[in-house]
Amino acid sequence: MLPASSAPLDLVYLFRHSMHGDRELLYSLRSVARHLPYIRKVWIFGDRPAFLTVDTSRVEHVPHAYLAPLLNLRLPVRNDFLMLALASFLPDLAHEFVRFSDDYIVLEAVPRAALCTPRVLEDLSRVAVRGTSPFQQQLWRTYDLLREYGYPGYNFESHTPQPYTRKRVFEAFMAFRRLLSEERYGGMVSATAIGNYAIRHSGLEFTWLGEARAGIYRQPPSQEEVAAACRGKSFLNFDDAAWGPGR
């Protein structure tokens, strides 16, 4: 078996077309190519962006339809946990991989060890107020289920790249399978469920998010605001509303 530092490392995007013509994904891929040269291959699971080349040696698209029959799932697959589980079954995917999203931008060279260390946003047991958005309801449902079954309650939804192994995803999927749902905001959120499962069963070590990420949300920033927010950060995350002239 190869040492962890030299074993192949892949990236997986769980992707669906954006309202901005998939430009976010293009920017994200460019940042990966510039700052993460040790990545073996990138997989785009879901929709196919029009700008992809037919050369699949470095970046390859795989539609949901290729794997969804494995779990008898409806198309398109909308639940994040189920998409991640399916992606982990890709036959040629490296055992170690990092889950990416099109709204993640890598801002500087990130050593492999740092990229492969999970980041935690907070300890949910110390959060007094629960949000009411569909995602927040899903997150708190996940926390309640984790605590009911004796797991810790760390929030891994840090909006930064999350490292996994195929084994880690498979074991958490099998453990929580009956609690999952095909609905987009049904069941459990993936990173938090998998991360806390791995803490309990394999001693997963993590780091706190801290100042590693810049987050830009709600409205388009100016270029100066983007530069100020990103200074000293490793990653940038943004929402649809922030996509604008400052990009």
C-alpha angles and dihedrals in degrees: 000000000000118000112260092249094058101034115112114272122200135187124226124199116196095208142184127169115276131221088244098063094265091288090135090064091050091054091046093050091049091053091050092050091049101044108024105052093158093068109114099201142348122225123199109200116192126016121024116237112224094231095064117117122229089242105102098181094104106011124030132180121216121184123222089245091069093065109014093088088062089073096024092245128167119250128277097033107224105176114093097214092051092047091051092048091051093047090053088061093061103130096225098038115123115250089242116052141157122228113227135181130207090247092061117097121186107221102187142007106295118196115235093245091056093046090050095052111095115235123220123204100198148327103264091206087070096050111101102190125054119211123231105214116113091256093047090050089052091048093051091045087055091050093049092050092047092051092045090058096044102261127134118255108231118152109232093175091108097143090237131107110291121209121220143166121222089240093053093052093044095051094048091046092053092046094051101028096115089052095055129095138201090227115103095241097025127109120003133338111249108228096045095045094046095042095052091044089054093047091057100039105032106018095249112197120215142176130224116256093237112153097336095108137052114209123200116183147157101024140026112272128213119254089253091054091050092050092049094047093049097047109121094001129121098207140030124207125184140169131231092265092058094057105107147099093325094062 
